[in-house]
């Protein structure tokens, strides 16, 4: 488009041209590089158990959990991979077997899978940003006393390692079922 046509269409000088030129002067000569801070990179849950991906159609869910001072969750299990980041407050997570971990603002962790555990807020309120990497058919949490517990292998006597028996398409499987994801020694 010629300058004359721009003048006729947008006025003189062209408002679009002025906006473009003004924005170009605000761009630094070198593009800004974002600051990237790795919060967590691990192959295990916080208690040392291997991470296992569930089998089935993938589904990612992000949640924000808020617990008040002194509040305690009931014992529960996660049949899917769960990563958490503590936004505020502090809490203690403990398994029925007695393993525990104190979490404070800024901590990131992969939660235990298929292992009954609970959280108790030490300094609240505690806000936790949680990401579940599961499947469309799998619950995020299961009570070890529920009828679902056996289906999702969430029982106190359960070994922390997932069995080779797959009960449904969305039941958990061992990471060893996917050799392409295994680290080469």
ABEGO torsion letter per residue (X at the ends): XBAAAAAAAAEOBBAAAAAAAAAAAABBABBBBBBBBBABBBABBAAGBBBBBBBEBBBBBBBBBBBBBGBBBBBBBBABBBBBBBABEBBBBBBAAGBBBBBBBGBBBBBBBGBBBBBBBABOBBBBBBBBBBBAABBABBBAABAAAAAAGBBAABBABBBABBABAABBBBAAABAAABBBX
